[in-house]
């Protein structure tokens, strides 16, 4: 009887031709439920197959922040055209220092000379510039306690064999003694300062605890995590394989995991929560799963698409490192959404009513179904307080968020140098040794590349080199002699400040705007300021100029999407302003911690310094999507109630009270994940993680749970106004469909007694 009834309930939905997004998602859910074991095995096969392929191929990530239209990139191109860039491979620096005595003493010179000789003969090494030669005399500090050698490899980036680099590291380390410290720094010897898997473990563990406290069921708590990990793991293997055919930075997998775990767990949480409500309302497992996917699942797809669109919007900036990060993160979000609408309903079908707590299963077996009613409890009481005092609530919430955002007004973009690496890292110690021995600017020299086609231009270049010595902020100037017939000259300028210092950026600007133009005036001399430090400054400058346009595009896109979803002009306008507030709070938090140094050392991210230039763009893209998620889940319930009652006060109160718990739990999970990444020790990821953690917390608890409903109470029916002519022209998009609960009848009761395996 029960089985035949179950078949009569399912068959029409499986055969129905889908006519909308909700129909498509519902059909997918029913198919995955009906073929649940096959779906789970398909996902397992996909993960294992991609994992095996990724393990066999290995990764080939390439960090490239090249900007084609900057002065530093022009200087680099000019050097490459004339063969002045040296070997094409990556280079690194071996630094050694003695506490007492000279590095030229036999006790130091012999072991280091032998080590450099062996390194020069090692596989993959193109050249070694030793301080123990006539040409390398300047590579010893004036006090004689510090020296360095430059090692150039014959390959660069992903083509450089890690085993060759490790061999050089081992040879250098063998020269260490109790009185001789040897460290390595530079691009080739980057010691992998980054995140361990501990960050992911901490984030997942915290998410499990929060989910268990909400659901009181181990299976229900594990399902969102399982779904999120499946999506992130699949995306990780795909990005590893993609790194062989396109340029992806080595931060791509970490960025994807950070975003994917947060959104993946949250998306599955919304669906599991709705599925459990369906079960407690008397639905069969198949019906509850289909209903959850047709309501919350539809919202998940819509929210996921907004995140993907925002991430892919970064491709319009034309910055290689951002494009790679955005693509990897977008792939991760797509796969977490796919896991939520396919793998999750399949596993829900396998578990049956075990996703309910023990008490809920007992009530269900006894035929005590949950009837639809307005939410009660602390969140309902809070919603009533917001309704009673909307002006005060809005004012307090706005002031608190604005206070966090204030430091963002002083944001300075740039690139943190190795001086901000963890103190225990070899790159940080090499950086400190060079700064002690040769001055803080030694770690970031400026390279002036000049095109001097005639004798007059060459003479002007010589005069420029002399004038540079008297410029404030310049510690040392070295002009590289031009060979006969050569028309490209070089001047090495050593700043008196560290690469990441604001004074160094000011010096670059001063040279370009005030010092070099007079030298070029009246001649054919053309001088370009280049080098790694200048490239970082140019990169930050270009991104700073692109952020307003990108932010404008994001805000307009969010406005249009919310207009389509809720048939309103005021709600999208409120949402756009709220998104700006959220992003401002994220910027304010990272400026306070990382730029002003309040707590950055505790996170293992070094001392005060500039904000990594890519971080604001990434936060804008990601937080747009996440803020849209909460706005969609909150306002869609309000819109549903408004459609039924045409009572704005009730719609806002009921919508807030019904969604508050799940939004609060989702935000708490995201906060835990992001905070875990913030403490990983990699400055870029720490900035990104902390910014997102603060933004998510404020967005969920102050903006969506206080400021937005308070403003909507104040605006009244104007919330739902849309000009009739515009309403007729806009396509109708239902974000969450019909979420009316199923009311069980006596005929439905036997369905609840079916064994989970039959359902």
TORSE-657310 format. One record per residue (C-alpha): z, y, x. Coordinates in steps of 0.25 Angstrom, whole numbers, padded with zeros to 4 digits, always signed. Last residue first. Layout:
// TORSE-657310
ZYX
...
//
This chain:
// TORSE-657310
+0003+0022+0048
+0004+0007+0049
+0011+0007+0063
+0021+0017+0057
+0026+0007+0047
+0023+0012+0033
+0036+0016+0025
+0031+0031+0024
+0018+0026+0018
+0026+0020+0007
+0031+0033+0002
+0018+0039+0000
+0017+0034-0014
+0030+0041-0018
+0024+0054-0014
+0024+0061-0001
+0021+0076+0000
+0011+0079+0011
+0014+0092+0018
+0005+0104+0016
+0000+0108+0029
-0014+0111+0025
-0022+0116+0037
-0016+0121+0050
-0026+0130+0056
-0035+0132+0044
-0047+0140+0049
-0056+0147+0039
-0068+0154+0044
-0068+0169+0044
-0078+0177+0036
-0072+0177+0023
-0058+0180+0028
-0064+0192+0036
-0070+0198+0023
-0057+0195+0016
-0049+0203+0026
-0037+0195+0031
-0023+0196+0027
-0013+0185+0030
-0002+0193+0038
-0004+0205+0029
+0004+0197+0019
+0017+0201+0026
+0016+0209+0039
+0031+0209+0042
+0033+0194+0039
+0021+0192+0049
+0027+0200+0059
+0040+0192+0058
+0033+0179+0058
+0025+0183+0071
+0038+0189+0079
+0048+0178+0076
+0044+0164+0077
+0030+0166+0083
+0033+0177+0092
+0048+0175+0096
+0049+0159+0097
+0035+0154+0099
+0029+0165+0107
+0041+0168+0115
+0043+0154+0119
+0028+0152+0121
+0027+0165+0130
+0039+0161+0138
+0033+0147+0141
+0019+0152+0143
+0023+0162+0154
+0032+0152+0161
+0021+0142+0161
+0010+0151+0166
+0019+0158+0177
+0024+0144+0181
+0010+0139+0182
+0005+0150+0191
+0018+0149+0199
+0018+0134+0202
+0032+0130+0203
+0033+0121+0190
+0044+0130+0183
+0034+0136+0173
+0028+0122+0170
+0041+0118+0164
+0042+0131+0156
+0029+0129+0150
+0032+0115+0145
+0046+0119+0139
+0040+0132+0133
+0029+0124+0126
+0039+0114+0121
+0048+0126+0116
+0035+0132+0109
+0032+0119+0102
+0046+0118+0097
+0047+0132+0092
+0033+0131+0085
+0038+0118+0079
+0050+0124+0074
+0044+0137+0069
+0033+0131+0061
+0039+0130+0047
+0049+0142+0049
+0038+0151+0053
+0028+0147+0043
+0038+0147+0032
+0043+0162+0035
+0028+0167+0037
+0023+0161+0024
+0036+0165+0016
+0034+0179+0020
+0019+0179+0018
+0020+0173+0004
+0006+0169+0000
+0012+0156-0003
+0002+0145+0001
-0007+0152+0010
+0005+0159+0016
+0012+0146+0019
-0001+0141+0027
-0002+0154+0034
+0012+0153+0039
+0010+0139+0043
-0002+0143+0051
+0005+0155+0056
+0015+0147+0065
+0006+0136+0070
-0005+0146+0073
+0004+0156+0079
+0010+0145+0088
-0003+0140+0093
-0009+0154+0094
+0002+0157+0104
-0001+0145+0112
-0016+0148+0113
-0014+0163+0117
-0003+0158+0126
-0013+0150+0134
-0024+0160+0136
-0015+0172+0139
-0006+0163+0148
-0018+0159+0156
-0023+0173+0157
-0009+0178+0161
-0007+0166+0172
-0021+0168+0179
-0016+0179+0188
-0004+0173+0193
+0007+0183+0190
+0011+0191+0203
+0023+0188+0211
+0038+0186+0210
+0044+0174+0217
+0039+0159+0217
+0036+0150+0206
+0047+0140+0207
+0052+0143+0193
+0065+0149+0198
+0057+0157+0208
+0050+0164+0196
+0063+0168+0190
+0061+0183+0189
+0051+0185+0199
+0044+0198+0194
+0030+0192+0194
+0034+0178+0191
+0046+0179+0181
+0044+0193+0174
+0029+0192+0175
+0029+0178+0169
+0037+0182+0157
+0030+0195+0154
+0016+0187+0154
+0021+0177+0144
+0028+0188+0135
+0014+0196+0136
+0007+0183+0132
+0016+0181+0120
+0015+0196+0116
+0000+0195+0116
+0000+0182+0108
+0009+0189+0098
-0001+0201+0097
-0012+0191+0094
-0004+0183+0084
+0000+0196+0076
-0015+0200+0075
-0019+0186+0071
-0008+0186+0060
-0013+0200+0055
-0028+0196+0054
-0026+0184+0045
-0034+0172+0040
-0024+0163+0047
-0033+0154+0056
-0045+0162+0057
-0037+0175+0060
-0028+0167+0070
-0041+0163+0078
-0046+0177+0078
-0034+0183+0083
-0032+0173+0094
-0046+0175+0099
-0044+0190+0099
-0031+0189+0107
-0037+0179+0117
-0049+0188+0119
-0040+0200+0121
-0032+0192+0131
-0044+0188+0139
-0049+0203+0139
-0035+0208+0144
-0034+0196+0154
-0047+0199+0161
-0043+0211+0170
-0030+0204+0174
-0038+0192+0178
-0048+0199+0187
-0036+0206+0194
-0028+0193+0196
-0040+0187+0202
-0043+0199+0211
-0028+0199+0216
-0029+0184+0219
-0042+0186+0226
-0036+0197+0234
-0025+0188+0239
-0035+0177+0242
-0044+0186+0251
-0053+0197+0247
-0054+0212+0248
-0069+0216+0248
-0076+0226+0258
-0090+0231+0257
-0095+0240+0268
-0109+0246+0265
-0104+0260+0269
-0100+0274+0263
-0087+0269+0256
-0083+0255+0260
-0071+0259+0269
-0067+0269+0257
-0068+0258+0247
-0059+0248+0256
-0045+0256+0255
-0043+0261+0241
-0048+0252+0230
-0050+0238+0237
-0039+0240+0248
-0029+0246+0237
-0032+0234+0227
-0029+0224+0238
-0017+0231+0242
-0012+0232+0228
-0013+0217+0227
-0005+0215+0240
+0006+0225+0234
+0007+0216+0222
+0012+0205+0231
+0005+0191+0229
-0002+0191+0243
+0011+0196+0250
+0012+0210+0256
+0008+0216+0269
-0007+0213+0266
-0015+0207+0277
-0029+0211+0277
-0040+0203+0284
-0053+0210+0286
-0067+0203+0285
-0081+0207+0288
-0094+0203+0282
-0107+0208+0289
-0108+0199+0300
-0119+0201+0310
-0110+0201+0322
-0096+0195+0318
-0086+0204+0310
-0072+0204+0316
-0061+0200+0306
-0053+0213+0303
-0038+0210+0302
-0028+0219+0295
-0013+0218+0294
-0002+0222+0285
-0009+0230+0274
+0000+0235+0262
-0003+0249+0266
-0017+0251+0272
-0016+0255+0287
-0022+0242+0292
-0033+0243+0282
-0039+0256+0289
-0043+0248+0301
-0050+0237+0293
-0057+0247+0285
-0062+0254+0298
-0068+0241+0303
-0075+0239+0289
-0081+0253+0290
-0087+0249+0304
-0093+0236+0298
-0099+0244+0286
-0105+0254+0296
-0111+0243+0304
-0118+0236+0293
-0116+0225+0282
-0101+0226+0281
-0096+0217+0269
-0081+0216+0270
-0071+0205+0267
-0057+0210+0266
-0047+0198+0266
-0033+0201+0261
-0022+0192+0267
-0013+0185+0257
-0002+0176+0264
-0002+0186+0276
+0002+0197+0267
+0017+0193+0268
+0017+0194+0283
+0013+0186+0295
+0025+0177+0298
+0034+0178+0286
+0022+0178+0276
+0016+0166+0283
+0029+0159+0282
+0031+0162+0268
+0017+0157+0264
+0019+0144+0272
+0032+0142+0264
+0025+0145+0251
+0014+0135+0254
+0023+0124+0259
+0031+0124+0245
+0046+0125+0245
+0046+0140+0242
+0038+0137+0229
+0025+0145+0229
+0027+0160+0227
+0024+0164+0241
+0011+0156+0239
+0005+0168+0232
+0006+0172+0218
-0008+0177+0212
-0009+0190+0205
-0006+0196+0191
+0004+0207+0190
+0011+0208+0176
+0019+0221+0174
+0017+0222+0159
+0020+0207+0158
+0035+0211+0160
+0036+0216+0146
+0032+0203+0139
+0046+0197+0138
+0051+0210+0132
+0039+0210+0122
+0043+0196+0117
+0057+0201+0115
+0053+0214+0108
+0043+0207+0099
+0053+0196+0094
+0064+0207+0091
+0054+0216+0084
+0048+0205+0076
+0061+0199+0072
+0067+0213+0068
+0054+0216+0059
+0054+0202+0053
+0068+0202+0048
+0069+0193+0036
+0056+0185+0039
+0061+0182+0053
+0075+0178+0048
+0068+0168+0038
+0060+0162+0049
+0072+0160+0057
+0079+0153+0046
+0067+0144+0045
+0067+0141+0060
+0082+0138+0059
+0081+0128+0048
+0072+0127+0036
+0057+0125+0034
+0051+0127+0020
+0049+0114+0012
+0039+0102+0012
+0046+0089+0009
+0050+0079+0020
+0050+0065+0015
+0062+0056+0012
+0055+0043+0010
+0066+0034+0016
+0057+0030+0028
+0054+0045+0030
+0068+0049+0030
+0071+0038+0041
+0059+0042+0049
+0064+0057+0049
+0078+0052+0054
+0072+0044+0065
+0063+0056+0069
+0048+0056+0066
+0037+0053+0076
+0040+0038+0073
+0034+0040+0059
+0020+0034+0064
+0020+0033+0080
+0006+0027+0081
+0000+0038+0071
+0007+0049+0078
+0001+0044+0091
-0013+0045+0085
-0010+0058+0079
-0006+0063+0092
-0018+0058+0100
-0028+0065+0092
-0024+0079+0087
-0013+0082+0098
-0021+0075+0109
-0033+0083+0106
-0025+0096+0106
-0019+0092+0119
-0033+0089+0124
-0038+0103+0120
-0026+0110+0127
-0028+0102+0140
-0043+0106+0140
-0039+0120+0138
-0029+0120+0149
-0039+0115+0159
-0050+0125+0154
-0040+0136+0155
-0035+0132+0169
-0050+0131+0174
-0054+0144+0168
-0042+0151+0174
-0045+0146+0188
-0060+0150+0187
-0059+0164+0181
-0070+0168+0171
-0061+0174+0161
-0069+0168+0150
-0063+0155+0154
-0050+0160+0150
-0054+0159+0135
-0054+0144+0137
-0039+0145+0137
-0038+0153+0124
-0048+0144+0117
-0040+0132+0121
-0027+0138+0116
-0034+0142+0103
-0040+0128+0101
-0026+0122+0103
-0021+0130+0092
-0032+0126+0082
-0030+0111+0086
-0015+0112+0085
-0016+0119+0071
-0025+0108+0066
-0015+0098+0071
-0004+0105+0064
-0011+0104+0051
-0022+0093+0050
-0015+0086+0062
-0002+0085+0055
-0008+0081+0042
-0016+0070+0049
-0004+0065+0056
+0005+0066+0043
-0006+0058+0035
-0007+0047+0046
+0008+0045+0047
+0010+0045+0032
+0015+0057+0025
+0028+0058+0019
+0033+0073+0022
+0040+0067+0034
+0027+0062+0040
+0020+0075+0038
+0031+0083+0045
+0031+0073+0057
+0016+0076+0058
+0018+0091+0058
+0028+0090+0069
+0019+0080+0077
+0007+0090+0075
+0014+0102+0080
+0021+0095+0092
+0007+0089+0096
+0002+0104+0098
+0015+0108+0105
+0014+0096+0115
+0000+0099+0118
+0002+0114+0119
+0013+0114+0129
+0008+0102+0137
-0006+0107+0137
-0003+0121+0143
+0006+0116+0154
-0003+0104+0157
-0016+0112+0157
-0010+0122+0167
-0005+0111+0176
-0019+0104+0175
-0026+0117+0178
-0018+0122+0189
-0027+0116+0200
-0038+0125+0196
-0051+0119+0188
-0065+0121+0193
-0074+0112+0186
-0080+0098+0188
-0069+0091+0196
-0058+0098+0190
-0062+0092+0176
-0057+0079+0180
-0043+0085+0183
-0044+0093+0170
-0047+0080+0162
-0035+0073+0168
-0026+0085+0165
-0032+0086+0151
-0028+0072+0147
-0014+0073+0152
-0012+0086+0144
-0017+0080+0131
-0009+0067+0133
+0003+0075+0138
+0003+0084+0125
+0001+0072+0116
+0013+0065+0122
+0021+0077+0122
+0018+0080+0107
+0021+0065+0104
+0034+0063+0112
+0043+0072+0103
+0038+0064+0090
+0040+0051+0097
+0054+0054+0102
+0058+0060+0088
+0068+0070+0085
+0056+0080+0082
+0061+0093+0087
+0072+0089+0098
+0062+0078+0102
+0051+0089+0104
+0060+0098+0112
+0064+0086+0121
+0050+0081+0123
+0045+0095+0126
+0055+0097+0137
+0051+0084+0143
+0036+0088+0143
+0039+0101+0150
+0048+0095+0160
+0038+0084+0163
+0026+0094+0164
+0034+0102+0174
+0038+0090+0182
+0024+0086+0184
+0024+0096+0196
+0018+0110+0195
+0012+0117+0207
+0013+0121+0221
+0002+0112+0227
+0005+0114+0241
-0007+0123+0243
-0012+0119+0257
-0026+0123+0255
-0024+0136+0248
-0014+0141+0258
-0001+0136+0264
+0005+0126+0273
+0019+0126+0280
+0024+0122+0294
+0039+0125+0298
+0042+0123+0312
+0056+0122+0318
+0060+0109+0311
+0046+0104+0313
+0033+0104+0305
+0021+0100+0312
+0019+0088+0303
+0018+0097+0291
+0005+0103+0296
-0001+0089+0297
+0004+0085+0284
-0002+0098+0277
-0015+0095+0284
-0016+0081+0279
-0012+0086+0265
-0024+0095+0265
-0034+0084+0269
-0028+0075+0258
-0030+0086+0248
-0045+0085+0250
-0051+0099+0248
-0062+0098+0238
-0052+0103+0227
-0051+0117+0233
-0057+0118+0247
-0064+0110+0258
-0065+0111+0273
-0051+0115+0275
-0046+0127+0282
-0032+0127+0289
-0026+0140+0293
-0015+0140+0303
-0002+0148+0303
+0009+0153+0312
+0023+0158+0311
+0035+0161+0320
+0027+0169+0331
+0033+0183+0326
+0019+0189+0325
+0014+0177+0316
+0004+0167+0322
-0009+0166+0315
-0014+0178+0323
-0016+0170+0335
-0026+0161+0328
-0039+0165+0335
-0032+0161+0349
-0028+0148+0343
-0014+0143+0340
-0014+0150+0326
-0023+0139+0321
-0035+0140+0312
-0038+0126+0306
-0052+0122+0302
-0060+0113+0292
-0049+0104+0288
-0053+0093+0279
-0048+0081+0288
-0039+0085+0298
-0043+0090+0312
-0038+0104+0310
-0025+0098+0305
-0023+0090+0317
-0025+0102+0326
-0016+0111+0317
-0005+0100+0318
-0006+0100+0334
-0006+0115+0335
+0006+0115+0325
+0014+0104+0334
+0010+0111+0347
+0012+0126+0343
+0026+0124+0337
+0034+0118+0349
+0024+0125+0358
+0028+0139+0353
+0017+0147+0346
+0024+0146+0333
+0035+0154+0340
+0050+0152+0340
+0060+0152+0329
+0059+0148+0314
+0045+0143+0316
+0033+0144+0307
+0021+0137+0303
+0010+0140+0293
-0002+0131+0289
-0012+0139+0281
-0023+0134+0271
-0037+0134+0269
-0047+0129+0258
-0061+0125+0262
-0073+0134+0264
-0071+0137+0278
-0072+0152+0282
-0074+0163+0272
-0083+0171+0281
-0095+0163+0279
-0103+0176+0275
-0105+0172+0260
-0091+0166+0260
-0085+0179+0264
-0092+0187+0254
-0088+0178+0243
-0074+0179+0247
-0075+0194+0247
-0082+0194+0234
-0071+0185+0228
-0060+0195+0233
-0068+0207+0227
-0068+0201+0213
-0080+0196+0204
-0081+0181+0206
-0066+0178+0204
-0062+0165+0211
-0049+0159+0206
-0052+0145+0210
-0042+0133+0211
-0050+0120+0211
-0045+0107+0205
-0051+0094+0209
-0042+0084+0203
-0043+0069+0205
-0055+0060+0202
-0047+0047+0200
-0035+0052+0194
-0043+0061+0185
-0051+0049+0180
-0039+0040+0178
-0032+0051+0170
-0044+0053+0162
-0045+0038+0158
-0030+0037+0156
-0029+0049+0147
-0042+0045+0139
-0037+0031+0138
-0023+0035+0133
-0030+0045+0123
-0039+0034+0118
-0028+0024+0117
-0020+0034+0108
-0032+0036+0099
-0035+0021+0098
-0020+0019+0094
-0021+0030+0083
-0034+0026+0077
-0029+0030+0062
-0020+0041+0067
-0032+0047+0076
-0041+0046+0065
-0031+0053+0055
-0028+0064+0066
-0043+0066+0069
-0046+0067+0054
-0035+0078+0052
-0040+0086+0064
-0054+0086+0058
-0049+0089+0044
-0041+0101+0050
-0052+0106+0058
-0061+0106+0045
-0071+0098+0037
-0067+0084+0042
-0075+0073+0034
-0065+0064+0027
-0065+0049+0031
-0052+0049+0039
-0045+0058+0028
-0050+0049+0017
-0045+0037+0024
-0030+0041+0027
-0023+0041+0013
-0030+0029+0008
-0027+0021+0021
-0012+0025+0020
-0012+0021+0005
-0018+0008+0009
-0007+0006+0020
+0004+0010+0011
+0000+0000+0000
//
